């Protein structure tokens, strides 16, 4: 105990916290930690852990996921230290390991090894015990000499012993722990079943004249232990793959990296010790450990997991690389710009972590059913045993064993989270992040999709076309003034103006804007002054004609107006290119029976044009965010389930008002995007794919729940009636859990992407 | 048939012997990262 207490108190050092926790912005002094729990076996464990942790003073909220064994704990650093709640988890019989910790991998490896080793012992002993049981099944009465039969029973006993003592140890350990804490979990009936079978058989071996007769069940015993362990083993492997995208993301960063020292020599340092400004060397095959800029060398980078872009991207000196992407072809020198929690990678991981710990409603229902169901099973086993006892005590106990072993609330409680995690993982690999698993359930029911235009159906990197200016103002000057304001905004039009200014007249010192305020979806207002002069500046507005208070320009292109205290100053026309897959995506959505709408704040003419090009029949331009929201509410009051697709920034309230929301666009700061789904790449087809996948996910969840219900409804009565031998019961239970997980795993397979025209 | 009285205890011992070999293989990491060995030929170095 002393040895394991030391590392726990080490975690109380606030410097260690950032490795597995992040401070909550809304509540100062509160941290959100992500941990992996060991020793969890089923949904009942998740409830117990949550209860145990909630009782620790200072722990504000706890969410534990039974499917991924991960938990999210919010705690206040004034009232408790990490070791406080970690010890609480230990007292409840589980071990909490900080996620992202280097130890976690090491420990998981030894956990897998031990699981495999237990399985092998059970497997080999089972095979040999089968051999010894064979003569007793086939021999005619009198063929088998009594002393030889006794020797075979002896040999079976010897080989069953390691199975009982070693392979079954986790079942017994968990059952004892649950008993000492007066609660029920899945392992209790199973452990009881094992102990009874082995006990009956051992008595049969050593006292053939006893009440149980000379009948032995070593073959049944080893067989169902083997099946159960196989089931658990495969579940463990599948769970690793199901949560695969999540794990792949979190384990993406290397542990160490070669950093250039003061004399130009390279030394390997832990990634955690990197600071902005450091120069590091990243070899081919390594992942970039931080966001940065390439100083020397040219290579190809694989950013598939972060942006959904599956092609390797060329990266030369001067181009930016992002943490978590892979360096594919050559060694490069990189200057570090952002590390740790500031990187986009860290934001993505934080999103995925909180999503995987969130519990969909269907899963909570299954968790609540699990406990009473287990109690019912124990009672049913007792009744069945008592009923058969007068007839034949040995047979009565084996009937009770079959009841105990065959029941499977695991299938019930795994049904929902396994499918949703598989789906979230598959979506993440294609550049769509799910913020709440519950959203998948809602998305499946969506029958109306509302698109925003700019930055969603069209590319946000719009090209600057003609610039109309007031007499006496040059194009360059107008652009420089507009860019000074636009730098304060992430709106696609602003970004396009800034990009155009940087491309055409890059004189960064000409104008400066201050006191800039953004009215979402309408424009920017602020004061413009020539830099270097101590001037208050002139008030200026950049945005829609209505926002700037000027007449509507005679153009139906996307545009922005600039005005100052003397009125209209310039109009910037922006060419819009439709996303390549916009038309195909709309067609795919319509084919799925979904109604598609286009709502935009832009000019009605421009909106109509885009609607015609993409095949959207209902479009409305010139909407303020309030009007958009009102339209959305109207649709919802008609009983429609509405999904909103926007750029996540300018239409925040509208996104929040929809049943399900997609934030779109590579430049969205993830922490700010208040959407249920965040699309990282720039393929619109992801929206249609996500909808398809959500529908398939819910179909599979329903299949799983039905399967679990039918399986238990059929098998428990069969076992009570004594028609189900113990080995078949073990096979049934392992098979049932596996079927649920395998069914969920079908969701990881690719869905045909929307064809790009 | 008498030979069975020798062979059965021998088979029990053989099982323990095989298990010993398996233990060695598992804890030497023979079953981890099975794909990597197959892919090794594709790597340059």
Contacts between the chains, C-beta under 8 A, distances in Angstrom:
chain1	res1	chain2	res2	distance
A	109	B	32	7.0
A	112	B	32	7.6
A	113	B	26	5.6
A	113	B	27	6.2
A	113	B	29	7.8
A	113	B	32	7.9
A	116	B	26	5.5
A	116	B	31	6.2
A	117	B	22	7.5
A	117	B	23	6.4
A	117	B	26	5.0
A	117	B	27	7.5
A	120	B	19	7.1
A	120	B	22	4.9
A	120	B	26	6.9
A	121	B	19	6.0
A	124	B	15	5.8
A	124	B	18	6.1
A	124	B	19	5.7
A	124	B	22	7.2
A	125	B	15	6.6
A	128	B	11	6.5
A	128	B	12	7.4
A	128	B	15	4.9
A	131	B	11	7.4
A	132	B	8	7.3
A	145	B	1	7.4
A	148	B	1	7.2
A	148	B	4	6.3
A	148	B	5	7.6
A	151	B	4	7.6
A	151	B	5	6.5
A	151	B	8	5.8
A	152	B	8	6.8
A	155	B	8	5.2
A	155	B	9	7.1
A	155	B	11	7.4
A	155	B	12	5.3
A	158	B	12	5.6
A	159	B	12	6.3
A	159	B	15	6.2
A	162	B	19	7.9
